[in-house]
Amino acid sequence: MSILKMERTFSADPATVFSFLTQPQNILKWWGPEGMTVPEHDLDFSKPGKWMSVMVNAEGGRYKVTGEVIKVDPPRSVELTWGWHDENDARGHESHVRLEVEPSGNGGAVFRLTHSDLPDDESAANHEQGWTSALKKLERLLN
């Protein structure tokens, strides 16, 4: 199993950052890699429960991922499960995502993403590419 860890510092305060990680209308502003649309979704990370999204690229390729929000600790962290679906809509390997926010000391916030239980290094590298692209959108919104 592989673990992916990423960190970003935002000029926005922790409460604002947390709202962008948990509120559906804010998540949709940055969810998915650049160039993707999210036409189907249930992205509410503010409370425990099931979630899903379908991301579509410019060529029409569809990428479905689902999971369950398992723990919310406002305004500090959210934990959720993550599983990609195949072309037959069968859910594959389940991994875990933890999103953490803490004050940066200068009015901003430090954001940490941990994506654990990834099946191998190739999967971790692919997820790192996707998260890096999505976090670029989040940085534009919060800096």
Buried (B, 14 or more C-beta within 10 A) or exposed (E): EBEBEBEBEBBBBBEBBBBBBBBBEBBBEBBBBEEBEBEEBEBBBBEEEEBBBBBBEEEEEEBBBBBBBBEBEBBEBBBBBBBBBEEEEEEEEBBBBBBBBBBBEEEBBBBBBBBBBBEEEEBBEEBBEBBEBBBEBBBEBBE
